[in-house]
Amino acid sequence: MKFLLVLSLCALAAAAPQLDGQRVVVVDSVDSAPEVQLDASVSDVQGRNILINALVRQLIAYIRNIINNGSILFGIPPLDPLYLKEYHLQVPAGLINLDLQLKNIEMTGIGGFVVHTSTLNLRPQLTFELDISVPELHVSTEIYDLNGDLLTAIPIYGNGKARFEVKNFRFQAKLHLGQSEDGKSIIIDRIENAAFQLPHFKSEIEGAIGGGDIDAIVNAIVEEVLIGYINRFHGAVVQYASHAIVSFGNPILEQLDTWRFIAPLM
């Protein structure tokens, strides 16, 4: 009963108006908590689900705060905007083949993600079902270097500035979770049933093969081919992204002392 009271306080903290400010109170010892008689009509299962959902909401708010503001404690800079030194994209689509090198990249909009579904399952396995979307992503690069061809005969090339716009990107997945080696953190073991939708992509490449009207033609080709290529090789793209999420996410998750919150519920 004391344990349920402590978790109830965590739930209230998660739902309180101070949520975005990350004001959280943790009671280290349940012996210091007074005895309170809870309503017997509320089942343990219902109470547990409410508490789990509250903890998940708190974790999502915490992740959003790190993305937007960074974390001095964990040495993580703000990730919105996200800065990348370079990115190499190859699209061997047959009809058109592109080799695009982007440098000094800035991406904004990640912190505006919307959570449609977030379900944490404790049994029979520890899993987390997630459905999120990002309303708008804006990507700009100081310089790009493009090489490629159309129908393996007509060369496509250029360099200059580039901007890209993605709208309503959506991602669904089932994350299988586990315990870190030191026993302190929840980490991602693997990802299954991953899927994504990319309904809108706009390319604004400047300086391709002389610029002017040619830029518009190249941009139209890039938009059409890139979306078609991603949809065609959806499975391979998802598999690559899933491995990237695990590789990038677990080093961050291993710095968070999160297992102690979930262990008593299992």
Residue, then its C-alpha position, 0 to 999 in steps of 0.5 A: m500500500k505504501f508503494l502504491l502511494v509513492l507511485s501515485l505521487c510520481a503519477l501526480a508529478a507527471a500530470a502536474p502543470q510543472l511537467d515541462g519544467q521537469r520538477v520531479v520529487v522522488v521519495d527514496s524510502v517508503d518507510s517515511a510515507p504515512e499510511v493511507q487507505l486507498d479506495a478498494s474499488v480501484s483494482d491493482v491492474q487499473g492503478r498499475n496501468i495509470l501509473i505506468n502511463a504517467l511514468v511514460r508521459q514523464l519520460i517523453a516530456y524529459i526526452r523532449n526537454i533534452i532535444n530542445n534544451g540539451s543536458i549539461l549533466f549528460g553532456i548532450p547539446p540541444l538537438d533542435p536545431l540539429y547540426l551535422k558536419e556532413y551526410h552522404l546520400q546515394v540513390p541508385a534508382g536505375l532511372i536516375n542515379l544520384d550521389l549527393q554529399l551534404k556539408n554543414i547541415e542544420m535540421t530543425g523541427i525534431g523537438g516538435f514531435v507528436v506522440h499518437t500512441s505510447t504503450l508500455n507492456l510489462r508482460p509477457q515481455l518488456t516492450f514499448e509500442l510507439d507511434i510518433s510523427v514530426p509535423e515539419l522538418h526543415v533541412s538546410t546545407e551550406i554546400y552540396d556536391l551532386n553527381g549522377d545521371l539520368l537513364t545512365a546517359i545524361p549527366i546530372y551534377g552541381n554544387g551550391k546551397a540546398r534546402f529540403e522540407v519534410k512534412n508529416f513524417r510518421f514512424q511506428a515501431k515496437l521496441h523490445l526493452g531490457q536492462s543495461e549491464d550495470g542494472k541501472s538503465i532501461i535500454i533498447d534490445r531490438i526493434e520490430n514491426a517498424a514502419f514509416q510514412l513520408p507523404h511530403f518531401k520538397s527539394e530546393i537545390e540551387g546551382a545544378i547544371g547551371g541553375g535557372d530552369i534546370d534547378a526546377i527540373v532537377n528538384a522535381i526529379v529528386e523529389e519524385v525519385l527519392i520518395g519512390y526509392i524510399n517506398r520501394f526499399h521500405g524494408a531495407v530503410v527501416q532496418y537501417a534506421s532501426h539499427a541506427i536508433v539502437s546504436f545512437g539511443n542506447p548510449i544516452l539511455e545508459q546514462l539515465d537511472t531509469w530501471r529503478f522506476i520500472a522494476p517494482l512494477m514487473 
